[in-house]
Amino acid sequence: MPKEKGVKELEDLPGIGPTSAEKLRSAGIGSLDKVATLNPHELSELSGIGVEAAKKAIQTAKESTTIDYQTADAVLARRKELGRITTGAKDLDALIGGGIETESITEAYGRFAAGKSQLGFQLAVDAQLPKEQGGLGGSVLFIDTESTFRPERIEAIAKERGLDQAKALEGIVVVRAITSDQQMLTLERADKLIQERNVKLIIVDSITALFRSEYLGRGALGERQQKLNSHIHRLQQLADKYKLAVYITNQVMDNPGILFGDPTTPIGGNVLAHAATTRLYMKKSKEEKRIVRLVDSPEMPEGECVIKITPSGIKD
């Protein structure tokens, strides 16, 4: 089927104006591919346009999308070109296959003071290192939703790494989001920043805090999950498009249905569970020690390691 010329965004579809496009994005329908899979009545209900107009929009979306087929050996060759960011601890790097991977989302969840933010600070510095030193030679976008960003930690870690502390701070763009809408909008407008600043790592600390505080009760759960789903997929789109890494932290709760074992459960449900490529569970241990467990990975077996959070960063 020939690709329809000039149709790249939702607004380019017949009958879909800015208002209808915004309704679709709010419902997690942010691409032509997703529109192409809807039936006319679904699109009509989500966008507010008529059924006949929806039929034309869906047909145009189908004609404007293509599917790229690849053999497994080609996928393997591409994966060998992926970059990785060292975590500062060799045992943790080994646990997750060599470091935080580009074109994927790495999630760390755990209780307060488990070390999630500290790992984020370490990665924010290490991402700026040259590739031969375990970095990506780029800058960082740090979305702070819990007022946890501390430039003093960046300075201490940069000093340990032998980096110019002022340049390390300049290499991190910090956005303090105070609402979930601001958090989502930061990513929607991130393309220009990523290109201008050569961003190679996006950190969101934490991904769920604002959604959790704004959407209360079971009645708001559906809308919360829809927006969270849209947000996390935007992160993956940016990771794929610009070949960058994504590190997110997540809050937890105690699951009363678990009678035996650890009841700690990450927030976000299946939306986050399916979206994150690699999931790490971090627990506080004695003094500076933290236990990191690999909960989910498409290529590495489950396991755990022990790291130390020191004044100068993360170590074995």
VEXLO-782767 format. One record per residue (C-alpha): residue in one letter; x, z, y; chain. Coordinates in steps of 0.05 Angstrom, whole numbers. Each point is the difference from the previous one (the first is absolute). Layout:
BEGIN
atom residuo A	px X	pz Z	py Y	cadena A;
...
//
This chain:
BEGIN
atom residuo M	px 0	pz 0	py 0	cadena A;
atom residuo P	px 32	pz -20	py 67	cadena A;
atom residuo K	px 16	pz 56	py 47	cadena A;
atom residuo E	px -43	pz 1	py 63	cadena A;
atom residuo K	px 44	pz -11	py 61	cadena A;
atom residuo G	px 1	pz 50	py 57	cadena A;
atom residuo V	px -36	pz 56	py -37	cadena A;
atom residuo K	px 46	pz 60	py -5	cadena A;
atom residuo E	px -40	pz 60	py 25	cadena A;
atom residuo L	px -71	pz 25	py -11	cadena A;
atom residuo E	px -19	pz -23	py 70	cadena A;
atom residuo D	px 17	pz -72	py -19	cadena A;
atom residuo L	px -56	pz -2	py -51	cadena A;
atom residuo P	px -66	pz -33	py 21	cadena A;
atom residuo G	px -51	pz 51	py 23	cadena A;
atom residuo I	px 51	pz 57	py 2	cadena A;
atom residuo G	px 13	pz 24	py 71	cadena A;
atom residuo P	px 41	pz 60	py 23	cadena A;
atom residuo T	px -57	pz 49	py -12	cadena A;
atom residuo S	px -14	pz -24	py -70	cadena A;
atom residuo A	px 75	pz -2	py -16	cadena A;
atom residuo E	px 8	pz 72	py 23	cadena A;
atom residuo K	px -58	pz 22	py -44	cadena A;
atom residuo L	px 33	pz -34	py -60	cadena A;
atom residuo R	px 68	pz 32	py 14	cadena A;
atom residuo S	px -33	pz 68	py 6	cadena A;
atom residuo A	px -30	pz -11	py -69	cadena A;
atom residuo G	px 69	pz -17	py -29	cadena A;
atom residuo I	px -10	pz -76	py 2	cadena A;
atom residuo G	px 60	pz -21	py 41	cadena A;
atom residuo S	px 22	pz -66	py -30	cadena A;
atom residuo L	px -27	pz -69	py -18	cadena A;
atom residuo D	px 13	pz 14	py -73	cadena A;
atom residuo K	px -49	pz 58	py 1	cadena A;
atom residuo V	px -53	pz -40	py 36	cadena A;
atom residuo A	px 7	pz -55	py -52	cadena A;
atom residuo T	px -18	pz 48	py -56	cadena A;
atom residuo L	px -64	pz 26	py 32	cadena A;
atom residuo N	px -70	pz -28	py -13	cadena A;
atom residuo P	px -41	pz -22	py 60	cadena A;
atom residuo H	px -46	pz 60	py 1	cadena A;
atom residuo E	px 59	pz 49	py -2	cadena A;
atom residuo L	px 34	pz -36	py 58	cadena A;
atom residuo S	px -65	pz -3	py 39	cadena A;
atom residuo E	px -11	pz 75	py -8	cadena A;
atom residuo L	px 71	pz 19	py 18	cadena A;
atom residuo S	px 8	pz -47	py 60	cadena A;
atom residuo G	px -70	pz -4	py 28	cadena A;
atom residuo I	px -4	pz -76	py -4	cadena A;
atom residuo G	px -55	pz -41	py -35	cadena A;
atom residuo V	px 5	pz -18	py -74	cadena A;
atom residuo E	px 7	pz -75	py 14	cadena A;
atom residuo A	px 56	pz 13	py 50	cadena A;
atom residuo A	px 32	pz 46	py -52	cadena A;
atom residuo K	px -1	pz -57	py -51	cadena A;
atom residuo K	px 38	pz -45	py 48	cadena A;
atom residuo A	px 50	pz 55	py 16	cadena A;
atom residuo I	px 14	pz 14	py -73	cadena A;
atom residuo Q	px 8	pz -74	py -16	cadena A;
atom residuo T	px 50	pz -8	py 58	cadena A;
atom residuo A	px 37	pz 63	py -23	cadena A;
atom residuo K	px 6	pz -29	py -71	cadena A;
atom residuo E	px 27	pz -66	py 28	cadena A;
atom residuo S	px 49	pz 37	py 44	cadena A;
atom residuo T	px 34	pz 42	py -54	cadena A;
atom residuo T	px 49	pz -20	py -53	cadena A;
atom residuo I	px 28	pz 34	py -62	cadena A;
atom residuo D	px 74	pz -2	py -13	cadena A;
atom residuo Y	px 17	pz -1	py -74	cadena A;
atom residuo Q	px 68	pz 25	py -22	cadena A;
atom residuo T	px 34	pz 7	py -67	cadena A;
atom residuo A	px 26	pz 69	py -19	cadena A;
atom residuo D	px 73	pz -21	py 6	cadena A;
atom residuo A	px -13	pz -20	py 73	cadena A;
atom residuo V	px -32	pz 68	py 13	cadena A;
atom residuo L	px 61	pz 34	py -31	cadena A;
atom residuo A	px 48	pz -41	py 43	cadena A;
atom residuo R	px -39	pz 20	py 63	cadena A;
atom residuo R	px -1	pz 73	py -20	cadena A;
atom residuo K	px 76	pz 0	py -6	cadena A;
atom residuo E	px 2	pz -15	py 74	cadena A;
atom residuo L	px -40	pz 62	py 19	cadena A;
atom residuo G	px 35	pz 52	py 43	cadena A;
atom residuo R	px 2	pz 75	py -13	cadena A;
atom residuo I	px 12	pz 60	py 45	cadena A;
atom residuo T	px 39	pz 58	py -28	cadena A;
atom residuo T	px -34	pz 68	py 3	cadena A;
atom residuo G	px 66	pz 36	py 9	cadena A;
atom residuo A	px -3	pz 29	py -71	cadena A;
atom residuo K	px 29	pz -41	py -58	cadena A;
atom residuo D	px -46	pz 34	py -50	cadena A;
atom residuo L	px -62	pz -17	py 40	cadena A;
atom residuo D	px 24	pz -72	py 11	cadena A;
atom residuo A	px 9	pz -7	py -76	cadena A;
atom residuo L	px -68	pz 30	py -13	cadena A;
atom residuo I	px -36	pz -54	py 41	cadena A;
atom residuo G	px 44	pz -58	py -20	cadena A;
atom residuo G	px 54	pz -1	py 54	cadena A;
atom residuo G	px -36	pz 24	py 64	cadena A;
atom residuo I	px -62	pz -15	py 41	cadena A;
atom residuo E	px -18	pz -73	py -14	cadena A;
atom residuo T	px -19	pz -53	py 51	cadena A;
atom residuo E	px -66	pz -37	py -6	cadena A;
atom residuo S	px -33	pz 61	py -31	cadena A;
atom residuo I	px -30	pz 67	py 20	cadena A;
atom residuo T	px 33	pz 66	py -22	cadena A;
atom residuo E	px -44	pz 61	py 6	cadena A;
atom residuo A	px 23	pz 73	py -2	cadena A;
atom residuo Y	px -53	pz 54	py -6	cadena A;
atom residuo G	px 5	pz 75	py -5	cadena A;
atom residuo R	px -16	pz 66	py 33	cadena A;
atom residuo F	px 25	pz 24	py 67	cadena A;
atom residuo A	px 76	pz 4	py 5	cadena A;
atom residuo A	px 9	pz -40	py -64	cadena A;
atom residuo G	px 50	pz -45	py 35	cadena A;
atom residuo K	px -43	pz -62	py 13	cadena A;
atom residuo S	px 16	pz -5	py 74	cadena A;
atom residuo Q	px 73	pz 17	py -12	cadena A;
atom residuo L	px 6	pz -59	py -48	cadena A;
atom residuo G	px -32	pz -43	py 55	cadena A;
atom residuo F	px 53	pz 23	py 50	cadena A;
atom residuo Q	px 55	pz -17	py -49	cadena A;
atom residuo L	px -28	pz -69	py -13	cadena A;
atom residuo A	px -9	pz -12	py 75	cadena A;
atom residuo V	px 75	pz 8	py 8	cadena A;
atom residuo D	px 22	pz -33	py -65	cadena A;
atom residuo A	px -42	pz -63	py 14	cadena A;
atom residuo Q	px 46	pz -13	py 59	cadena A;
atom residuo L	px 63	pz 0	py -43	cadena A;
atom residuo P	px 31	pz -66	py -21	cadena A;
atom residuo K	px -23	pz -27	py -67	cadena A;
atom residuo E	px 67	pz 15	py -33	cadena A;
atom residuo Q	px -11	pz 74	py 18	cadena A;
atom residuo G	px -71	pz 4	py -28	cadena A;
atom residuo G	px -39	pz -21	py 61	cadena A;
atom residuo L	px -35	pz -62	py 26	cadena A;
atom residuo G	px 35	pz -7	py 67	cadena A;
atom residuo G	px -65	pz 4	py 39	cadena A;
atom residuo S	px -43	pz 47	py 42	cadena A;
atom residuo V	px -58	pz 44	py -18	cadena A;
atom residuo L	px -73	pz 9	py 22	cadena A;
atom residuo F	px -20	pz 73	py -9	cadena A;
atom residuo I	px -75	pz 15	py 6	cadena A;
atom residuo D	px -7	pz 75	py 10	cadena A;
atom residuo T	px -71	pz 26	py -13	cadena A;
atom residuo E	px 16	pz 74	py -7	cadena A;
atom residuo S	px 50	pz 12	py 56	cadena A;
atom residuo T	px 56	pz 8	py -51	cadena A;
atom residuo F	px 52	pz -47	py 28	cadena A;
atom residuo R	px 63	pz 36	py 22	cadena A;
atom residuo P	px 56	pz -40	py 34	cadena A;
atom residuo E	px 47	pz 58	py -12	cadena A;
atom residuo R	px -3	pz -13	py -75	cadena A;
atom residuo I	px 16	pz -73	py 12	cadena A;
atom residuo E	px 62	pz 20	py 40	cadena A;
atom residuo A	px 24	pz 48	py -55	cadena A;
atom residuo I	px -9	pz -52	py -55	cadena A;
atom residuo A	px 31	pz -55	py 41	cadena A;
atom residuo K	px 61	pz 44	py 14	cadena A;
atom residuo E	px 8	pz 12	py -75	cadena A;
atom residuo R	px -4	pz -75	py -12	cadena A;
atom residuo G	px 53	pz -15	py 52	cadena A;
atom residuo L	px -49	pz -37	py 44	cadena A;
atom residuo D	px -4	pz 3	py 76	cadena A;
atom residuo Q	px -56	pz 51	py 11	cadena A;
atom residuo A	px -27	pz -33	py 63	cadena A;
atom residuo K	px -3	pz -68	py -35	cadena A;
atom residuo A	px -35	pz 31	py -60	cadena A;
atom residuo L	px -54	pz 28	py 46	cadena A;
atom residuo E	px -6	pz -67	py 36	cadena A;
atom residuo G	px -11	pz -33	py -67	cadena A;
atom residuo I	px -64	pz 38	py -13	cadena A;
atom residuo V	px -65	pz -18	py 36	cadena A;
atom residuo V	px -47	pz 60	py -3	cadena A;
atom residuo V	px -75	pz -5	py 9	cadena A;
atom residuo R	px -39	pz 66	py 6	cadena A;
atom residuo A	px -70	pz -17	py -26	cadena A;
atom residuo I	px -54	pz 51	py 15	cadena A;
atom residuo T	px -59	pz -37	py -30	cadena A;
atom residuo S	px -8	pz -43	py -62	cadena A;
atom residuo D	px -19	pz -59	py 45	cadena A;
atom residuo Q	px 66	pz 6	py 37	cadena A;
atom residuo Q	px 36	pz 4	py -67	cadena A;
atom residuo M	px -33	pz -64	py -25	cadena A;
atom residuo L	px 9	pz -36	py 67	cadena A;
atom residuo T	px 74	pz 14	py -1	cadena A;
atom residuo L	px 7	pz -42	py -63	cadena A;
atom residuo E	px -48	pz -54	py 24	cadena A;
atom residuo R	px 45	pz -11	py 60	cadena A;
atom residuo A	px 67	pz 10	py -35	cadena A;
atom residuo D	px 20	pz -72	py -13	cadena A;
atom residuo K	px 34	pz -11	py 68	cadena A;
atom residuo L	px 37	pz 66	py -4	cadena A;
atom residuo I	px 24	pz -13	py -71	cadena A;
atom residuo Q	px 29	pz -67	py 20	cadena A;
atom residuo E	px 30	pz 22	py 66	cadena A;
atom residuo R	px 32	pz 64	py -27	cadena A;
atom residuo N	px 17	pz -26	py -70	cadena A;
atom residuo V	px -41	pz 56	py -32	cadena A;
atom residuo K	px 19	pz 9	py -73	cadena A;
atom residuo L	px -37	pz 65	py -15	cadena A;
atom residuo I	px -69	pz 26	py 18	cadena A;
atom residuo I	px -13	pz 74	py -9	cadena A;
atom residuo V	px -69	pz 32	py 6	cadena A;
atom residuo D	px 2	pz 76	py -1	cadena A;
atom residuo S	px -53	pz 12	py -24	cadena A;
atom residuo I	px -45	pz -57	py -20	cadena A;
atom residuo T	px -63	pz 43	py -12	cadena A;
atom residuo A	px 3	pz 58	py 50	cadena A;
atom residuo L	px -43	pz -32	py 55	cadena A;
atom residuo F	px -49	pz -33	py -48	cadena A;
atom residuo R	px -9	pz 67	py -35	cadena A;
atom residuo S	px -14	pz 37	py 65	cadena A;
atom residuo E	px -47	pz -52	py 30	cadena A;
atom residuo Y	px -43	pz -19	py -59	cadena A;
atom residuo L	px -30	pz 64	py -26	cadena A;
atom residuo G	px -49	pz 10	py -57	cadena A;
atom residuo R	px -23	pz -45	py -56	cadena A;
atom residuo G	px -43	pz -42	py 47	cadena A;
atom residuo A	px 62	pz -25	py 36	cadena A;
atom residuo L	px 42	pz -10	py -62	cadena A;
atom residuo G	px -19	pz -73	py -10	cadena A;
atom residuo E	px 18	pz -20	py 71	cadena A;
atom residuo R	px 65	pz 40	py -3	cadena A;
atom residuo Q	px 22	pz -35	py -64	cadena A;
atom residuo Q	px -18	pz -68	py 28	cadena A;
atom residuo K	px 43	pz 11	py 62	cadena A;
atom residuo L	px 56	pz 31	py -40	cadena A;
atom residuo N	px -2	pz -60	py -47	cadena A;
atom residuo S	px 5	pz -48	py 58	cadena A;
atom residuo H	px 58	pz 40	py 30	cadena A;
atom residuo I	px 41	pz 4	py -63	cadena A;
atom residuo H	px -10	pz -75	py -14	cadena A;
atom residuo R	px 25	pz -15	py 70	cadena A;
atom residuo L	px 63	pz 38	py -17	cadena A;
atom residuo Q	px 10	pz -42	py -62	cadena A;
atom residuo Q	px -12	pz -64	py 39	cadena A;
atom residuo L	px 54	pz 19	py 50	cadena A;
atom residuo A	px 47	pz 19	py -57	cadena A;
atom residuo D	px -9	pz -68	py -33	cadena A;
atom residuo K	px 1	pz -41	py 64	cadena A;
atom residuo Y	px 63	pz 31	py 29	cadena A;
atom residuo K	px 35	pz 22	py -64	cadena A;
atom residuo L	px 2	pz 72	py 23	cadena A;
atom residuo A	px -8	pz 67	py -35	cadena A;
atom residuo V	px -58	pz 49	py 10	cadena A;
atom residuo Y	px 4	pz 75	py -11	cadena A;
atom residuo I	px -63	pz 43	py 8	cadena A;
atom residuo T	px -12	pz 74	py -9	cadena A;
atom residuo N	px -65	pz 28	py -25	cadena A;
atom residuo Q	px -35	pz 67	py 1	cadena A;
atom residuo V	px -28	pz 34	py -62	cadena A;
atom residuo M	px -57	pz 44	py -22	cadena A;
atom residuo D	px -13	pz 45	py -61	cadena A;
atom residuo N	px -46	pz -34	py -50	cadena A;
atom residuo P	px -47	pz 55	py -28	cadena A;
atom residuo G	px -15	pz -44	py -61	cadena A;
atom residuo I	px 71	pz 9	py -26	cadena A;
atom residuo L	px 0	pz 64	py -40	cadena A;
atom residuo F	px 69	pz -5	py -30	cadena A;
atom residuo G	px 64	pz -24	py 32	cadena A;
atom residuo D	px 13	pz -18	py 73	cadena A;
atom residuo P	px -65	pz -10	py 39	cadena A;
atom residuo T	px 36	pz -34	py 58	cadena A;
atom residuo T	px -34	pz -67	py 14	cadena A;
atom residuo P	px 18	pz -50	py 55	cadena A;
atom residuo I	px -52	pz -18	py 53	cadena A;
atom residuo G	px -27	pz -71	py 3	cadena A;
atom residuo G	px -26	pz -9	py -70	cadena A;
atom residuo N	px 6	pz -67	py -35	cadena A;
atom residuo V	px 11	pz -38	py 65	cadena A;
atom residuo L	px 69	pz 30	py 9	cadena A;
atom residuo A	px 14	pz 7	py -75	cadena A;
atom residuo H	px -7	pz -75	py -10	cadena A;
atom residuo A	px 33	pz -21	py 65	cadena A;
atom residuo A	px 65	pz 39	py -5	cadena A;
atom residuo T	px 52	pz -35	py -42	cadena A;
atom residuo T	px 41	pz 63	py -12	cadena A;
atom residuo R	px -29	pz 71	py 3	cadena A;
atom residuo L	px 43	pz 62	py 6	cadena A;
atom residuo Y	px -24	pz 72	py -8	cadena A;
atom residuo M	px 44	pz 49	py 38	cadena A;
atom residuo K	px 1	pz 75	py -12	cadena A;
atom residuo K	px 36	pz 56	py 35	cadena A;
atom residuo S	px 48	pz 39	py -44	cadena A;
atom residuo K	px 51	pz 55	py 15	cadena A;
atom residuo E	px 33	pz -1	py 68	cadena A;
atom residuo E	px 21	pz -71	py 18	cadena A;
atom residuo K	px -19	pz -31	py -66	cadena A;
atom residuo R	px -59	pz -47	py -10	cadena A;
atom residuo I	px -26	pz -30	py -64	cadena A;
atom residuo V	px -19	pz -73	py 4	cadena A;
atom residuo R	px -42	pz -30	py -56	cadena A;
atom residuo L	px -11	pz -74	py -9	cadena A;
atom residuo V	px -75	pz -4	py -14	cadena A;
atom residuo D	px -11	pz -75	py 2	cadena A;
atom residuo S	px 45	pz -62	py 1	cadena A;
atom residuo P	px -10	pz -70	py -28	cadena A;
atom residuo E	px 72	pz -3	py -27	cadena A;
atom residuo M	px 30	pz 70	py -6	cadena A;
atom residuo P	px -20	pz 53	py -52	cadena A;
atom residuo E	px -30	pz 66	py 22	cadena A;
atom residuo G	px 52	pz 54	py 14	cadena A;
atom residuo E	px 24	pz 49	py 51	cadena A;
atom residuo C	px 63	pz 23	py 36	cadena A;
atom residuo V	px 22	pz 57	py 46	cadena A;
atom residuo I	px 23	pz -12	py 71	cadena A;
atom residuo K	px 24	pz 45	py 56	cadena A;
atom residuo I	px -24	pz -2	py 72	cadena A;
atom residuo T	px 59	pz 21	py 42	cadena A;
atom residuo P	px 9	pz 4	py 76	cadena A;
atom residuo S	px 36	pz -68	py -4	cadena A;
atom residuo G	px -50	pz -35	py -45	cadena A;
atom residuo I	px -20	pz -10	py -72	cadena A;
atom residuo K	px 52	pz 7	py -55	cadena A;
atom residuo D	px 4	pz 7	py -76	cadena A;
//
